[in-house]
Amino acid sequence: MIEIQFYDPTGNTEVSQPHAPRPVSLQGKRIGFLTNEEWQAYFALPALKSQIEADFPGAEVLAVDAFPKNNAEIKSDRVAELVRDSGVDAVIIGNAA
């Protein structure tokens, strides 16, 4: 008789570091992007930038390439320091693939 084992993926994940608080509005905020350049980020993020600028004319939206891109770069301490030192109020991270 063949025995088949199944993995049960349900369970809990302990959150050790919560996400940063979300701004109430993007009006008057300085906003940056981090991207790993996955699926259609080259199209989606510039479109999102344009939409934010249209919806929140007082927002300063940095260029999509203001910070280094790709998975190896965006998780580095160097990029975290660049983001921190840039004075952004919010960062939009990638688009899911």
C-alpha distances in whole Angstrom, upper triangle without the diagonal:
4,6,10,13,16,20,22,26,28,30,34,36,39,42,44,46,47,49,52,54,55,58,60,61,61,65,67,64,63,60,58,55,52,50,47,48,44,44,48,49,52,53,52,53,57,56,56,59,61,60,60,64,65,63,65,68,69,66,66,62,62,61,57,58,60,57,55,52,48,45,47,50,50,48,50,53,56,55,54,58,59,58,60,63,63,64,61,61,57,55,53,49,48,46,42,40
4,6,10,13,17,19,22,25,27,31,33,36,39,41,43,44,45,49,51,51,55,57,58,58,62,64,61,60,56,54,51,48,46,43,44,41,40,44,45,48,49,48,50,53,53,52,55,57,56,57,60,61,60,61,64,65,62,62,59,58,57,53,54,56,53,51,48,44,41,43,46,46,44,47,49,52,51,51,54,56,54,56,59,59,60,58,57,54,51,49,46,44,42,39,37
4,7,10,13,16,19,22,24,27,29,32,35,37,40,41,42,46,48,49,52,54,55,55,59,61,58,57,54,52,49,46,44,41,42,39,39,43,44,47,48,46,48,51,51,50,53,55,54,55,58,59,58,59,62,63,60,60,57,56,55,51,52,54,51,49,46,42,39,41,44,44,42,44,47,50,49,48,52,53,52,53,57,57,58,55,55,51,49,47,43,42,40,37,35
4,7,10,13,16,18,21,25,26,30,32,35,37,38,39,43,45,45,49,50,52,52,56,57,54,54,50,48,45,42,40,38,39,36,35,39,40,43,44,43,44,48,47,46,49,52,50,51,54,55,54,55,58,59,56,56,53,52,52,48,48,50,48,46,43,39,36,38,41,40,38,41,44,46,45,45,49,50,48,50,53,54,54,52,51,48,45,43,40,38,37,33,31
4,7,10,13,15,18,21,23,26,29,31,33,34,36,39,41,42,46,47,49,49,53,55,52,51,48,46,43,40,38,36,37,34,34,37,38,42,42,41,42,46,46,44,47,50,49,49,52,53,52,53,56,57,53,53,50,50,49,46,46,48,45,43,40,37,34,35,39,38,36,38,41,44,43,42,46,47,46,47,50,51,51,49,48,45,42,40,37,36,35,31,30
4,6,9,12,15,18,20,23,26,28,31,31,33,36,38,39,42,44,45,46,49,51,48,48,44,43,40,37,35,33,34,31,31,35,36,39,39,38,39,43,42,41,44,46,45,45,49,50,48,49,53,53,50,50,47,47,46,43,44,45,43,41,38,35,32,33,36,35,33,36,39,42,40,40,43,45,43,44,48,48,48,46,45,42,39,37,34,33,32,28,27
4,6,9,11,15,16,20,22,25,27,28,29,33,35,35,39,41,42,43,46,48,45,45,41,40,37,34,32,30,32,29,29,33,33,37,37,35,36,40,40,38,41,44,43,42,46,47,46,47,50,50,47,47,44,44,43,40,41,42,40,38,35,32,29,30,33,32,30,33,35,38,37,36,40,41,39,41,44,44,45,42,42,38,36,34,31,30,29,25,24
4,6,8,12,14,17,20,23,25,26,27,31,32,33,37,38,40,41,44,46,43,43,40,38,36,33,32,30,32,29,29,32,33,37,37,35,36,39,39,37,40,43,41,41,44,46,44,45,48,48,45,46,43,43,43,39,40,42,39,38,35,32,29,31,34,32,30,33,35,38,37,35,39,41,39,40,43,43,44,41,40,37,35,33,30,30,28,25,24
4,7,10,11,15,17,20,22,22,23,27,29,29,33,35,36,37,41,43,39,39,36,35,32,30,28,27,29,26,26,29,29,33,34,31,32,36,36,34,36,39,38,37,41,42,40,41,44,45,41,42,39,39,39,36,37,38,35,34,32,29,26,28,30,28,26,30,32,35,33,32,35,37,35,36,39,40,40,37,36,33,31,29,26,26,24,21,21
4,7,10,13,16,19,21,21,22,26,27,28,32,33,35,36,40,42,39,39,36,35,32,30,29,28,30,27,28,31,31,34,35,32,33,37,36,34,36,39,37,37,40,42,40,40,44,44,41,42,39,39,40,36,38,39,36,36,33,30,27,30,32,30,27,31,32,35,34,32,36,37,35,36,40,40,39,37,35,32,31,29,27,27,25,22,22
4,7,10,13,16,18,19,21,24,26,27,31,32,34,35,39,41,38,38,35,34,32,30,30,28,31,28,29,32,32,35,36,33,33,37,37,34,37,40,38,37,41,42,40,40,43,43,40,41,39,39,39,36,38,39,36,35,33,31,27,29,31,29,27,30,31,34,33,31,34,36,34,34,38,38,38,36,34,31,30,28,26,27,26,23,24
4,6,9,12,15,15,17,21,22,24,28,29,32,33,36,38,35,35,33,32,30,28,28,27,30,28,29,32,31,34,35,32,32,36,36,33,35,38,36,35,39,40,38,38,41,41,38,38,36,37,38,35,36,36,34,33,31,29,26,28,29,27,25,27,28,32,30,28,32,33,31,31,35,36,35,33,31,28,27,26,24,25,25,22,24
4,6,9,12,12,15,18,20,22,26,27,30,31,34,36,32,32,30,29,27,25,25,24,27,26,27,30,28,32,33,30,30,33,34,31,33,36,34,33,36,38,36,36,39,39,35,36,34,34,35,32,33,33,30,30,28,26,23,25,26,24,21,24,25,28,27,25,28,30,28,28,32,32,32,30,28,26,24,24,22,23,23,20,22
4,6,9,10,13,17,19,21,25,27,29,30,34,35,31,31,29,28,27,25,26,25,29,27,29,31,30,33,34,32,31,34,35,32,33,36,35,33,37,38,36,36,39,38,35,35,33,34,35,32,33,33,30,30,29,27,24,25,26,24,21,23,24,27,26,23,26,29,27,26,30,31,30,29,27,25,24,24,22,24,24,22,24
4,6,6,10,13,15,17,21,23,26,26,30,31,28,28,26,25,24,22,23,23,26,25,27,30,28,31,32,29,28,31,32,29,30,33,32,30,33,35,33,32,35,34,31,32,30,30,31,29,30,30,27,27,26,25,22,23,24,21,18,21,21,24,23,20,23,26,23,23,26,27,27,25,23,21,20,20,19,21,22,20,23
4,7,10,13,15,18,21,24,27,27,30,31,28,27,25,25,24,22,23,23,27,26,29,31,29,32,33,30,29,32,33,30,31,34,33,31,34,36,34,33,36,35,31,31,30,30,31,29,30,29,26,26,26,25,22,22,23,20,17,19,19,22,21,18,21,24,22,21,25,26,25,24,23,21,20,21,19,22,23,22,25
4,7,9,12,15,18,21,23,24,27,27,24,24,22,21,21,19,21,21,25,25,27,29,26,29,31,28,26,29,30,27,27,31,30,28,30,33,31,30,32,31,28,28,26,26,28,26,27,26,23,24,23,23,20,21,21,18,15,17,16,20,19,15,18,20,18,17,21,22,22,20,19,17,17,18,17,19,21,21,23
4,6,9,11,15,17,20,21,24,25,21,22,20,20,19,18,20,21,24,24,26,28,25,28,29,26,24,27,28,25,25,29,27,25,28,30,28,27,30,28,25,26,24,25,27,25,26,25,23,24,23,23,21,22,22,19,17,19,18,21,20,16,19,21,18,17,21,22,21,19,17,15,15,16,15,18,20,19,22
4,6,8,12,15,17,17,21,21,18,18,16,16,16,15,17,19,22,22,23,25,22,25,26,23,21,24,24,21,22,25,24,21,24,26,24,23,26,25,22,22,21,21,23,21,23,22,20,21,21,21,19,21,20,16,15,18,17,20,18,15,17,19,16,15,19,19,18,16,14,12,12,12,12,15,17,17,20
4,6,9,12,14,15,18,18,15,15,14,14,15,15,18,20,23,23,25,26,23,25,26,23,21,23,24,20,20,24,23,20,22,25,23,21,24,22,19,20,19,19,22,20,22,21,19,21,21,22,20,22,20,17,16,18,17,19,17,14,16,17,14,13,17,17,15,13,11,9,10,12,12,16,18,19,22
4,7,9,12,13,16,17,14,15,14,16,17,17,20,22,25,25,27,27,24,27,27,24,22,24,24,20,21,24,22,19,21,24,21,19,22,21,18,19,19,20,23,22,24,23,21,24,24,25,24,25,24,20,20,22,21,22,20,17,19,20,16,15,19,18,16,14,11,9,11,13,14,18,19,20,24
4,6,9,10,13,14,12,13,12,14,15,16,19,22,23,24,25,25,22,25,24,21,19,21,21,17,18,20,18,15,18,20,17,16,19,18,15,17,16,18,21,20,22,21,21,23,23,24,23,26,24,20,20,23,22,23,21,18,20,20,16,16,19,18,16,13,10,8,10,11,13,16,17,19,23
4,5,7,9,11,9,11,11,13,15,17,20,23,25,26,27,26,23,25,25,22,19,21,21,17,17,19,17,14,16,18,15,13,16,14,12,14,15,17,20,20,22,21,21,24,24,26,25,28,26,22,23,24,24,25,22,19,21,20,17,16,19,17,15,12,8,8,11,12,15,18,19,21,25
4,7,9,11,10,13,13,16,18,21,23,26,27,28,29,28,25,27,26,23,21,22,22,18,18,20,17,14,16,17,14,12,16,14,13,16,16,19,22,22,25,24,24,27,27,29,29,31,29,25,26,28,28,28,25,23,24,24,20,20,22,21,18,15,11,11,14,15,18,21,21,23,27
4,5,8,8,11,11,15,17,20,22,25,26,27,27,26,23,25,24,21,19,20,19,15,15,16,14,11,13,14,11,9,12,11,10,13,13,17,20,20,23,22,23,26,26,28,28,31,29,25,26,28,28,28,25,23,24,23,20,20,22,19,17,14,11,10,13,14,17,20,20,23,26
4,6,5,8,8,12,14,17,19,23,24,25,25,24,21,22,21,18,16,17,16,13,12,13,12,8,10,11,9,6,9,8,6,9,10,13,16,16,20,18,20,23,23,25,26,28,26,23,24,26,26,26,22,21,22,21,17,18,19,17,14,11,9,8,11,12,15,18,19,21,25
4,5,9,10,14,16,20,22,26,26,28,28,27,24,25,24,21,19,18,18,15,13,14,13,9,9,11,9,5,7,5,5,9,11,14,17,18,22,20,22,25,26,28,29,32,29,26,28,29,29,28,25,24,24,23,19,20,21,18,15,13,11,11,14,15,19,21,22,25,28
4,7,9,13,16,20,23,26,27,29,30,28,25,25,25,23,20,19,19,17,14,15,15,11,11,13,11,8,8,5,4,7,10,13,16,18,21,19,21,24,25,28,29,31,28,25,27,28,27,27,24,22,23,21,18,18,18,15,13,11,9,11,14,16,19,22,23,27,30
4,6,10,13,16,19,23,24,26,27,26,22,23,23,21,17,17,18,15,13,15,14,11,11,14,12,9,10,7,5,6,8,11,14,16,18,16,17,21,22,25,26,28,25,22,23,24,24,23,20,19,19,17,14,14,15,12,10,7,6,7,10,12,16,19,21,24,27
4,7,11,14,17,21,22,24,25,24,20,21,21,19,16,16,17,14,12,14,15,11,11,14,14,11,11,9,6,5,6,7,11,13,15,12,14,18,19,22,23,25,22,19,21,22,21,20,17,16,16,14,11,12,12,9,7,5,5,7,9,11,14,17,19,23,26
4,7,10,13,17,18,20,22,20,17,17,18,16,12,13,14,11,9,12,13,9,10,14,13,11,12,11,7,6,5,6,9,10,12,11,12,15,16,19,20,22,19,16,18,19,19,19,15,14,15,13,10,12,13,10,9,5,6,5,6,7,11,13,15,19,22
4,7,10,14,15,17,19,18,14,15,16,14,11,12,14,11,9,13,14,11,12,16,16,14,15,15,11,9,6,5,7,7,9,7,8,11,12,15,17,18,15,13,15,16,17,16,12,12,13,11,8,11,12,9,9,6,8,6,5,6,9,11,14,17,20
4,6,10,11,13,15,15,11,12,13,12,8,10,12,10,9,13,14,12,14,17,17,16,18,17,14,12,9,7,8,5,8,8,7,10,9,12,13,16,13,10,13,15,16,15,11,12,14,12,9,12,14,12,13,10,11,9,5,5,6,7,10,14,16
4,7,9,11,14,14,10,12,14,13,10,12,15,13,12,16,17,16,17,20,21,20,21,21,17,15,12,11,10,7,8,9,7,8,7,9,10,12,10,7,10,12,13,13,9,10,13,11,9,12,14,13,14,12,13,11,7,6,5,6,9,12,14
4,5,8,10,11,7,9,12,11,8,11,14,13,13,16,17,17,19,21,22,22,23,23,20,18,15,13,12,8,8,10,9,8,5,6,8,11,9,7,10,13,15,15,11,13,16,14,13,16,18,16,18,16,17,14,10,8,6,4,7,10,11
4,6,9,11,8,10,13,13,11,14,16,16,16,19,21,20,22,25,25,25,27,27,24,22,18,16,15,11,11,13,11,9,6,4,5,8,8,7,10,12,15,15,12,14,17,16,15,18,20,19,21,19,20,17,13,12,8,6,8,9,10
4,7,7,5,7,10,10,10,12,14,14,15,18,19,20,21,24,24,25,26,27,24,22,18,16,14,10,10,13,12,10,7,6,8,11,11,10,13,16,19,18,15,17,20,18,17,21,23,21,23,20,22,19,15,13,10,7,8,10,10
4,6,6,8,11,10,11,14,15,15,17,19,20,21,23,25,25,26,28,29,26,24,21,19,17,13,14,17,15,14,10,8,9,13,13,13,15,18,21,21,18,20,23,21,20,23,25,24,26,23,24,21,17,14,11,8,7,7,6
4,6,8,9,9,11,13,14,15,17,19,19,21,23,24,25,26,28,30,26,25,22,21,19,15,16,19,18,17,13,12,13,16,17,16,18,21,24,24,21,23,26,24,23,26,28,26,28,25,26,22,19,16,13,10,8,7,5
4,5,5,6,8,10,11,12,14,16,16,18,20,21,22,24,25,27,24,23,20,19,16,13,15,18,18,17,14,13,15,18,18,17,20,23,26,25,22,24,26,24,23,26,28,26,27,24,25,22,18,15,14,10,8,9,8
4,5,5,5,8,9,10,12,14,15,16,18,19,20,21,23,24,21,20,16,15,13,10,11,14,14,14,11,11,13,16,16,14,17,20,23,22,19,20,23,21,19,23,24,22,23,20,21,18,15,12,10,7,6,9,9
4,6,6,7,9,11,11,13,15,16,17,19,21,22,23,24,21,20,16,15,12,9,10,14,14,14,11,12,15,18,17,16,19,21,24,23,20,22,24,21,20,24,25,22,24,21,23,20,17,14,13,10,10,13,12
4,6,6,6,9,10,11,13,15,16,17,19,20,21,23,21,20,16,16,13,11,13,16,17,17,15,15,18,21,20,19,22,24,27,26,22,24,27,24,22,26,27,24,25,22,23,21,18,15,14,12,10,13,13
4,6,5,6,9,10,10,12,14,15,16,18,20,22,19,18,15,15,13,10,13,16,17,17,15,15,17,21,20,18,21,23,26,25,22,23,25,23,21,24,26,23,24,20,21,18,15,12,12,9,8,10,11
4,5,5,6,9,10,10,12,14,15,16,17,19,16,15,11,11,10,7,10,12,13,14,12,14,16,19,18,15,19,21,23,22,18,20,22,19,17,20,22,19,20,17,18,15,12,9,10,8,8,11,13
4,5,5,6,9,10,11,12,14,15,16,18,15,14,10,10,8,7,10,12,14,15,14,16,19,21,20,18,21,23,25,24,20,21,23,20,19,22,23,19,21,18,19,16,14,12,13,11,11,15,16
4,5,5,6,9,10,11,12,14,15,18,15,15,12,13,11,10,14,16,17,19,17,19,21,24,23,21,24,26,28,27,23,24,26,24,21,24,25,22,23,19,20,17,16,13,14,13,12,15,16
4,5,5,6,9,10,10,12,14,16,13,13,10,12,11,10,13,15,16,18,17,18,20,23,22,19,22,24,26,25,21,22,24,22,19,22,23,20,20,17,17,14,12,10,12,11,10,14,16
4,5,5,6,9,10,10,11,13,10,10,7,8,8,8,11,12,14,17,16,18,21,23,21,19,22,24,25,24,20,21,22,20,17,20,21,17,18,14,15,13,12,10,12,12,13,16,19
4,6,5,6,9,10,10,13,11,11,9,11,10,11,14,15,18,20,19,22,24,27,25,22,26,27,29,27,24,24,26,23,21,23,24,20,20,17,18,16,15,13,16,15,15,19,21
4,5,5,6,8,10,13,11,12,10,13,13,13,17,18,20,22,21,23,25,28,26,24,26,29,30,29,25,25,27,25,22,24,25,22,21,18,18,16,15,13,16,16,15,18,21
4,5,5,6,8,10,8,9,8,11,12,12,16,16,18,21,21,23,24,27,25,22,25,27,28,27,23,23,24,22,19,21,22,19,18,15,14,12,13,11,15,15,15,19,21
4,6,5,5,8,6,8,7,10,11,13,16,16,19,22,22,24,26,29,26,24,27,28,29,28,24,24,25,23,20,22,22,19,18,15,15,14,15,14,17,18,18,22,24
4,6,6,9,9,11,11,14,15,16,19,20,22,25,25,27,29,32,30,27,30,32,32,31,28,28,29,26,24,25,26,22,22,19,18,17,18,17,20,20,20,23,26
4,6,9,9,12,12,15,17,17,21,21,23,26,26,28,29,32,30,27,30,32,32,31,28,27,29,27,23,25,26,23,21,18,17,16,17,16,19,20,20,23,25
4,5,5,9,10,13,16,17,20,20,22,25,25,28,29,32,29,26,29,30,30,30,26,25,26,24,21,22,23,20,18,15,14,14,15,15,19,20,21,24,27
4,6,8,10,13,15,17,20,20,22,26,26,29,31,33,30,28,30,32,32,30,27,27,27,25,22,23,24,20,19,16,16,16,17,17,21,22,23,26,29
4,7,9,13,16,18,21,19,22,25,26,29,31,33,30,27,29,30,30,29,26,25,25,23,20,21,21,18,16,14,13,14,16,17,21,23,24,27,30
4,6,10,13,15,17,16,18,22,22,25,27,29,26,23,26,27,26,25,22,22,22,20,17,18,18,15,13,11,10,11,13,14,17,19,21,24,27
4,6,10,12,14,13,15,19,20,23,25,27,24,21,24,25,24,23,20,19,20,17,15,16,16,12,11,9,10,11,12,13,16,18,20,24,27
4,7,9,11,10,13,16,17,20,22,24,21,18,21,22,23,21,18,18,19,16,13,15,16,12,12,9,10,10,10,10,13,15,17,20,23
4,6,8,6,9,13,14,17,20,21,18,16,19,20,20,18,15,16,16,13,11,14,14,10,11,9,11,11,10,11,13,14,17,20,23
4,5,5,8,11,12,15,18,20,17,15,19,20,21,19,15,17,18,14,13,16,16,12,14,12,15,13,12,12,13,13,16,19,21
4,6,7,9,9,12,15,17,14,13,16,18,19,18,14,16,17,14,13,16,17,14,16,13,15,13,11,10,10,10,12,16,17
4,5,7,7,11,14,15,12,12,15,16,18,15,12,15,16,13,12,16,16,13,16,14,17,15,13,12,12,12,14,17,19
4,7,9,13,15,16,13,12,15,15,16,14,11,13,13,10,9,13,12,10,12,11,15,14,11,12,13,13,16,20,21
4,6,10,12,13,9,8,12,12,13,10,7,10,11,7,7,11,11,10,13,12,15,13,11,12,11,12,15,18,20
4,7,10,10,6,7,10,10,12,10,7,10,12,9,10,14,14,13,16,15,18,16,13,14,12,12,15,18,19
4,7,8,6,6,10,11,13,12,9,12,14,12,12,16,17,16,18,17,19,17,13,13,11,10,13,15,15
4,6,6,6,9,11,14,13,11,14,16,15,15,18,20,19,21,20,22,19,15,14,11,10,12,13,13
4,5,6,7,9,13,13,11,13,16,16,15,18,20,20,22,21,22,19,16,15,11,10,12,13,13
4,6,6,7,11,11,10,12,15,15,16,18,20,20,23,22,24,21,18,17,14,13,16,16,16
4,6,5,9,8,7,10,12,11,12,15,16,16,19,18,21,19,15,16,13,13,16,17,18
4,6,8,9,6,8,11,10,10,13,15,15,17,16,18,15,12,12,9,10,13,15,16
4,7,9,7,7,11,12,11,13,16,16,18,17,19,17,14,14,11,12,15,16,17
4,5,5,6,9,10,11,13,14,16,18,18,20,18,15,16,14,15,18,19,21
4,5,5,6,9,10,10,12,14,16,16,18,18,16,17,16,17,21,22,24
4,5,5,6,9,10,10,12,15,16,18,18,16,18,16,18,21,23,25
4,5,5,6,8,10,10,13,13,16,15,12,14,12,14,18,20,22
4,5,5,6,9,10,12,12,14,13,11,13,12,15,18,20,22
4,5,5,6,8,10,12,14,14,13,16,15,18,22,24,26
4,5,5,6,9,10,13,13,12,15,14,17,20,23,25
4,6,5,7,7,10,10,8,11,12,14,18,20,23
4,6,6,7,9,10,10,14,14,17,21,23,26
4,5,8,11,13,13,16,17,20,23,26,28
4,6,9,11,11,14,15,18,21,24,27
4,6,9,10,14,16,19,22,25,28
4,6,7,11,13,16,19,22,25
4,7,10,13,17,19,22,25
4,7,10,13,15,18,21
4,6,10,12,15,18
4,7,9,12,15
4,7,9,12
4,7,9
4,6
4
